[in-house]
Amino acid sequence: MLFKVSPYSRLFLSLLIVVSLILFGACNKDDDKDGPLESTSFQYEFHNGQSVPSAPYAGVHESTVTAELKLEELANGRTKITVTIENTLDGATYHVHAHDAANPSTTPNGTPYDETPNASIFAQALIGNGGVVSTSQETDRSYDELINTYEGFFVIHDPLQAISTVDLSTFLIVGSFARKQAEVNFASSTFEYAFNTGQLVSDFAYTGTHNNNLSARITVGELADNKSRITVHIMNTLDGETYHTHAHDVADPATTPNGTPYNETPNVNVFVAPIIGNGGTAVKAVISSMDHQEITTAYEGFFVIHDPLQAITTVDPTTYIILGSFAR
């Protein structure tokens, strides 16, 4: 039996289908309101002065740390910000902040940013695990605002030092927030030193009671502004003992007061620092006014670590537990 469909019924069915499609589309859009629309990532390298040449990082954290700042646009007008840090120290707490740009004449310490982090954009603490760590935060700021108009800085503080928002030399990473960073490759060179058994000069072999399993390492890292960061690691140190560590310029023995083949006064422009032993590996870093290439290819000097168990003397090399050519 056939049924006739009236024109009114056809119109009603057509309207019903249209309304259903509209509602279905609205539901799908609502379900996806928190999904990412646009996204972009920004890469940040270790703070070697590329952002602030006058104040590169000056601590002992390994310089292999890098970071990624990822922004994801959300349909509700918000932005999801994800920070990923690579090559972290296990158990160390990395404080990561956004700081609004500011006029230095208006800030308490003359910084070009508000010294209080902008927690409404990003302020988190990440616990290092020896590898890669990541965390996210949503902000009311729009994706477009953050990547185009927001003026601020992205900062990761050194977990090995007290947090300071005014000392840029304690920042592991610093750069413009959500902006492409300048791509600069900084050189780094490492040199290993064994206990002084006379391998450099047989007559200068150490004589004393310090354990002979001590060794050392020099890392020379290139910095902006024609400077370098020199980091010294001393392995198998005695807890609580002070290891006076020096660079000495090569000299003609005929011109030195005691006939030494080096200037008896350490060169403070290269490396001069006391390093306190801790029963394991003790570390110290200094910023040198000499650049990486000059230190590693042109500078002629000696690397000396004095025996902490004897009185310091710069004229008796047999009291040196480490003796070698500097950065060679």
VOLOVEX-863314 format. One record per residue (C-alpha): residue number from 1; x, y, z. Coordinates in pm, whole numbers, always signed. Layout:
N
{pt NUM; {X; Y; Z}}
...
% end
This chain:
328
{pt 1; {+0; +0; +0}}
{pt 2; {+150; +333; -99}}
{pt 3; {+130; +645; +113}}
{pt 4; {+129; +990; -33}}
{pt 5; {+353; +1248; +135}}
{pt 6; {+202; +1593; +139}}
{pt 7; {+406; +1900; +47}}
{pt 8; {+382; +2012; +409}}
{pt 9; {+529; +1683; +529}}
{pt 10; {+814; +1712; +283}}
{pt 11; {+888; +2064; +407}}
{pt 12; {+880; +1946; +770}}
{pt 13; {+1121; +1660; +697}}
{pt 14; {+1358; +1892; +512}}
{pt 15; {+1360; +2138; +802}}
{pt 16; {+1416; +1854; +1050}}
{pt 17; {+1721; +1733; +854}}
{pt 18; {+1871; +2084; +836}}
{pt 19; {+1820; +2145; +1209}}
{pt 20; {+1973; +1805; +1290}}
{pt 21; {+2282; +1882; +1082}}
{pt 22; {+2323; +2222; +1252}}
{pt 23; {+2289; +2069; +1598}}
{pt 24; {+2528; +1788; +1512}}
{pt 25; {+2787; +2034; +1386}}
{pt 26; {+2745; +2254; +1694}}
{pt 27; {+2794; +1956; +1924}}
{pt 28; {+3109; +1853; +1740}}
{pt 29; {+3248; +2206; +1763}}
{pt 30; {+3165; +2225; +2132}}
{pt 31; {+3330; +1890; +2195}}
{pt 32; {+3649; +2021; +2031}}
{pt 33; {+3652; +2360; +2203}}
{pt 34; {+3962; +2278; +2407}}
{pt 35; {+4158; +2118; +2124}}
{pt 36; {+4468; +2284; +1975}}
{pt 37; {+4422; +2496; +1664}}
{pt 38; {+4756; +2659; +1583}}
{pt 39; {+5083; +2573; +1754}}
{pt 40; {+5446; +2675; +1735}}
{pt 41; {+5767; +2599; +1924}}
{pt 42; {+6068; +2807; +2017}}
{pt 43; {+6413; +2665; +2098}}
{pt 44; {+6645; +2808; +2364}}
{pt 45; {+7015; +2731; +2407}}
{pt 46; {+7229; +2755; +2718}}
{pt 47; {+7294; +3113; +2833}}
{pt 48; {+7638; +3192; +2694}}
{pt 49; {+7566; +3562; +2660}}
{pt 50; {+7378; +3552; +2331}}
{pt 51; {+7088; +3742; +2492}}
{pt 52; {+7288; +3947; +2743}}
{pt 53; {+7658; +3959; +2645}}
{pt 54; {+7758; +4142; +2963}}
{pt 55; {+7620; +3874; +3198}}
{pt 56; {+7659; +3516; +3070}}
{pt 57; {+7587; +3226; +3305}}
{pt 58; {+7872; +3195; +3554}}
{pt 59; {+7791; +2881; +3753}}
{pt 60; {+7894; +2515; +3744}}
{pt 61; {+7585; +2356; +3585}}
{pt 62; {+7664; +2155; +3273}}
{pt 63; {+7618; +2368; +2962}}
{pt 64; {+7431; +2095; +2771}}
{pt 65; {+7092; +2215; +2901}}
{pt 66; {+6847; +2329; +2633}}
{pt 67; {+6477; +2415; +2642}}
{pt 68; {+6169; +2425; +2419}}
{pt 69; {+5875; +2659; +2467}}
{pt 70; {+5563; +2536; +2286}}
{pt 71; {+5243; +2739; +2244}}
{pt 72; {+4913; +2579; +2145}}
{pt 73; {+4608; +2788; +2053}}
{pt 74; {+4284; +2670; +2212}}
{pt 75; {+3937; +2729; +2065}}
{pt 76; {+3820; +2888; +2390}}
{pt 77; {+4065; +3176; +2335}}
{pt 78; {+4321; +3051; +2585}}
{pt 79; {+4673; +2923; +2518}}
{pt 80; {+4845; +2611; +2644}}
{pt 81; {+5215; +2665; +2715}}
{pt 82; {+5446; +2364; +2748}}
{pt 83; {+5809; +2386; +2858}}
{pt 84; {+6049; +2098; +2797}}
{pt 85; {+6401; +2096; +2941}}
{pt 86; {+6667; +1856; +2818}}
{pt 87; {+6979; +1729; +2999}}
{pt 88; {+6856; +1806; +3349}}
{pt 89; {+7024; +1707; +3675}}
{pt 90; {+6846; +1429; +3862}}
{pt 91; {+6653; +1567; +4159}}
{pt 92; {+6737; +1933; +4091}}
{pt 93; {+6452; +2188; +4088}}
{pt 94; {+6438; +2412; +3780}}
{pt 95; {+6230; +2727; +3835}}
{pt 96; {+6092; +2845; +3501}}
{pt 97; {+5931; +3189; +3463}}
{pt 98; {+5788; +3445; +3227}}
{pt 99; {+5893; +3801; +3315}}
{pt 100; {+5725; +4106; +3161}}
{pt 101; {+5960; +4349; +2987}}
{pt 102; {+5996; +4679; +3172}}
{pt 103; {+6178; +5011; +3161}}
{pt 104; {+6501; +4967; +3363}}
{pt 105; {+6454; +5312; +3513}}
{pt 106; {+6137; +5192; +3684}}
{pt 107; {+6254; +4859; +3831}}
{pt 108; {+6416; +4829; +4177}}
{pt 109; {+6747; +4696; +4043}}
{pt 110; {+6755; +4842; +3695}}
{pt 111; {+6652; +4520; +3523}}
{pt 112; {+6485; +4545; +3180}}
{pt 113; {+6201; +4327; +3310}}
{pt 114; {+5959; +4307; +3602}}
{pt 115; {+6150; +4118; +3871}}
{pt 116; {+5830; +3940; +3980}}
{pt 117; {+5744; +3655; +3740}}
{pt 118; {+5415; +3677; +3554}}
{pt 119; {+5245; +3369; +3701}}
{pt 120; {+4936; +3424; +3486}}
{pt 121; {+5147; +3338; +3181}}
{pt 122; {+5401; +3086; +3309}}
{pt 123; {+5562; +3011; +3646}}
{pt 124; {+5643; +2649; +3724}}
{pt 125; {+5904; +2435; +3900}}
{pt 126; {+6028; +2125; +3718}}
{pt 127; {+6217; +1844; +3891}}
{pt 128; {+6510; +1716; +3690}}
{pt 129; {+6544; +1342; +3624}}
{pt 130; {+6883; +1325; +3455}}
{pt 131; {+6717; +1358; +3114}}
{pt 132; {+6409; +1532; +2971}}
{pt 133; {+6135; +1691; +3185}}
{pt 134; {+5822; +1876; +3075}}
{pt 135; {+5522; +2060; +3220}}
{pt 136; {+5229; +2267; +3089}}
{pt 137; {+5022; +2563; +3199}}
{pt 138; {+4719; +2735; +3043}}
{pt 139; {+4694; +3112; +3026}}
{pt 140; {+4411; +3354; +2946}}
{pt 141; {+4641; +3531; +2701}}
{pt 142; {+4558; +3452; +2342}}
{pt 143; {+4795; +3266; +2113}}
{pt 144; {+4814; +3565; +1880}}
{pt 145; {+4897; +3803; +2165}}
{pt 146; {+5175; +3585; +2302}}
{pt 147; {+5357; +3533; +1972}}
{pt 148; {+5301; +3882; +1830}}
{pt 149; {+5254; +4151; +2095}}
{pt 150; {+5354; +4022; +2439}}
{pt 151; {+5694; +4161; +2540}}
{pt 152; {+5865; +3945; +2799}}
{pt 153; {+6152; +3716; +2885}}
{pt 154; {+6173; +3338; +2925}}
{pt 155; {+6398; +3243; +3217}}
{pt 156; {+6524; +2917; +3368}}
{pt 157; {+6709; +2958; +3697}}
{pt 158; {+7014; +2758; +3800}}
{pt 159; {+6900; +2488; +4046}}
{pt 160; {+7250; +2483; +4201}}
{pt 161; {+7228; +2843; +4325}}
{pt 162; {+6983; +3044; +4529}}
{pt 163; {+6712; +3192; +4306}}
{pt 164; {+6781; +3548; +4203}}
{pt 165; {+6564; +3746; +3965}}
{pt 166; {+6822; +4024; +3936}}
{pt 167; {+7150; +3837; +3874}}
{pt 168; {+7145; +3727; +3511}}
{pt 169; {+7464; +3524; +3559}}
{pt 170; {+7252; +3273; +3755}}
{pt 171; {+7013; +3215; +3463}}
{pt 172; {+7075; +2889; +3277}}
{pt 173; {+6852; +3010; +2995}}
{pt 174; {+6723; +3358; +2914}}
{pt 175; {+6565; +3490; +2597}}
{pt 176; {+6266; +3673; +2456}}
{pt 177; {+5942; +3491; +2543}}
{pt 178; {+5783; +3314; +2245}}
{pt 179; {+6018; +3463; +1987}}
{pt 180; {+6263; +3294; +1753}}
{pt 181; {+6610; +3300; +1908}}
{pt 182; {+6930; +3382; +1723}}
{pt 183; {+7112; +3065; +1619}}
{pt 184; {+7465; +3087; +1757}}
{pt 185; {+7703; +2793; +1795}}
{pt 186; {+7942; +2834; +2086}}
{pt 187; {+8254; +2619; +2098}}
{pt 188; {+8346; +2408; +2399}}
{pt 189; {+8670; +2221; +2465}}
{pt 190; {+8761; +1978; +2744}}
{pt 191; {+9103; +1875; +2873}}
{pt 192; {+9184; +1593; +3118}}
{pt 193; {+9466; +1588; +3374}}
{pt 194; {+9606; +1298; +3572}}
{pt 195; {+9781; +1316; +3909}}
{pt 196; {+10127; +1475; +3889}}
{pt 197; {+10371; +1185; +3871}}
{pt 198; {+10624; +1383; +3668}}
{pt 199; {+10465; +1324; +3329}}
{pt 200; {+10519; +1692; +3233}}
{pt 201; {+10864; +1731; +3393}}
{pt 202; {+11013; +1432; +3574}}
{pt 203; {+11191; +1649; +3830}}
{pt 204; {+10855; +1812; +3918}}
{pt 205; {+10680; +1490; +4028}}
{pt 206; {+10465; +1538; +4338}}
{pt 207; {+10608; +1443; +4676}}
{pt 208; {+10359; +1437; +4961}}
{pt 209; {+10084; +1240; +5129}}
{pt 210; {+9778; +1328; +4921}}
{pt 211; {+9602; +1027; +4764}}
{pt 212; {+9717; +984; +4404}}
{pt 213; {+9378; +894; +4259}}
{pt 214; {+9293; +1263; +4227}}
{pt 215; {+9243; +1392; +3872}}
{pt 216; {+9113; +1709; +3709}}
{pt 217; {+8936; +1845; +3405}}
{pt 218; {+8926; +2186; +3239}}
{pt 219; {+8632; +2286; +3018}}
{pt 220; {+8667; +2607; +2817}}
{pt 221; {+8332; +2733; +2689}}
{pt 222; {+8303; +3011; +2432}}
{pt 223; {+8092; +3310; +2535}}
{pt 224; {+7959; +3618; +2362}}
{pt 225; {+8155; +3940; +2394}}
{pt 226; {+8487; +3759; +2329}}
{pt 227; {+8501; +3594; +2670}}
{pt 228; {+8504; +3236; +2792}}
{pt 229; {+8376; +3032; +3085}}
{pt 230; {+8647; +2814; +3237}}
{pt 231; {+8517; +2531; +3454}}
{pt 232; {+8748; +2313; +3660}}
{pt 233; {+8640; +1975; +3797}}
{pt 234; {+8859; +1805; +4057}}
{pt 235; {+8778; +1439; +4114}}
{pt 236; {+8843; +1238; +4435}}
{pt 237; {+8896; +1543; +4655}}
{pt 238; {+8944; +1538; +5031}}
{pt 239; {+8637; +1665; +5214}}
{pt 240; {+8678; +2016; +5352}}
{pt 241; {+9027; +2075; +5209}}
{pt 242; {+9101; +2385; +5000}}
{pt 243; {+9255; +2324; +4658}}
{pt 244; {+9417; +2642; +4530}}
{pt 245; {+9390; +2621; +4151}}
{pt 246; {+9582; +2853; +3918}}
{pt 247; {+9688; +2934; +3565}}
{pt 248; {+10052; +3045; +3537}}
{pt 249; {+10196; +3207; +3225}}
{pt 250; {+10497; +3040; +3068}}
{pt 251; {+10816; +3242; +3119}}
{pt 252; {+11186; +3229; +3052}}
{pt 253; {+11354; +3083; +3367}}
{pt 254; {+11631; +3339; +3325}}
{pt 255; {+11381; +3617; +3395}}
{pt 256; {+11190; +3476; +3695}}
{pt 257; {+11298; +3535; +4058}}
{pt 258; {+11348; +3166; +4133}}
{pt 259; {+11430; +3028; +3791}}
{pt 260; {+11085; +2879; +3734}}
{pt 261; {+10970; +2823; +3373}}
{pt 262; {+10654; +3019; +3451}}
{pt 263; {+10543; +3348; +3602}}
{pt 264; {+10520; +3281; +3975}}
{pt 265; {+10216; +3510; +4004}}
{pt 266; {+9898; +3336; +3882}}
{pt 267; {+9711; +3487; +3588}}
{pt 268; {+9377; +3607; +3725}}
{pt 269; {+9255; +3682; +3372}}
{pt 270; {+9260; +3309; +3297}}
{pt 271; {+9187; +3110; +3614}}
{pt 272; {+9255; +3170; +3984}}
{pt 273; {+9021; +3018; +4241}}
{pt 274; {+9015; +2812; +4560}}
{pt 275; {+8806; +2494; +4524}}
{pt 276; {+8672; +2329; +4838}}
{pt 277; {+8692; +1951; +4841}}
{pt 278; {+8379; +1751; +4921}}
{pt 279; {+8502; +1394; +4925}}
{pt 280; {+8407; +1354; +4560}}
{pt 281; {+8403; +1588; +4260}}
{pt 282; {+8440; +1958; +4340}}
{pt 283; {+8373; +2222; +4074}}
{pt 284; {+8445; +2590; +4017}}
{pt 285; {+8378; +2817; +3719}}
{pt 286; {+8512; +3162; +3635}}
{pt 287; {+8455; +3400; +3347}}
{pt 288; {+8780; +3476; +3168}}
{pt 289; {+8843; +3795; +2971}}
{pt 290; {+9026; +3582; +2713}}
{pt 291; {+8825; +3417; +2438}}
{pt 292; {+8795; +3045; +2367}}
{pt 293; {+9028; +3041; +2067}}
{pt 294; {+9300; +3239; +2243}}
{pt 295; {+9299; +3011; +2547}}
{pt 296; {+9289; +2684; +2354}}
{pt 297; {+9528; +2769; +2071}}
{pt 298; {+9749; +3066; +2161}}
{pt 299; {+9780; +3094; +2539}}
{pt 300; {+10096; +2936; +2678}}
{pt 301; {+10064; +2855; +3044}}
{pt 302; {+10056; +2589; +3312}}
{pt 303; {+9759; +2443; +3498}}
{pt 304; {+9844; +2399; +3867}}
{pt 305; {+9655; +2256; +4162}}
{pt 306; {+9836; +2296; +4492}}
{pt 307; {+9846; +2026; +4758}}
{pt 308; {+9597; +2131; +5029}}
{pt 309; {+9800; +1934; +5285}}
{pt 310; {+10110; +2153; +5243}}
{pt 311; {+10179; +2524; +5262}}
{pt 312; {+10119; +2696; +4929}}
{pt 313; {+10431; +2768; +4729}}
{pt 314; {+10451; +2877; +4367}}
{pt 315; {+10820; +2793; +4338}}
{pt 316; {+10823; +2423; +4436}}
{pt 317; {+10639; +2218; +4170}}
{pt 318; {+10683; +1899; +4374}}
{pt 319; {+10397; +2033; +4591}}
{pt 320; {+10163; +2042; +4288}}
{pt 321; {+9919; +1753; +4278}}
{pt 322; {+9819; +1852; +3923}}
{pt 323; {+10064; +2006; +3677}}
{pt 324; {+10014; +2034; +3304}}
{pt 325; {+9992; +2269; +3009}}
{pt 326; {+9681; +2486; +3040}}
{pt 327; {+9402; +2387; +2802}}
{pt 328; {+9623; +2149; +2600}}
% end
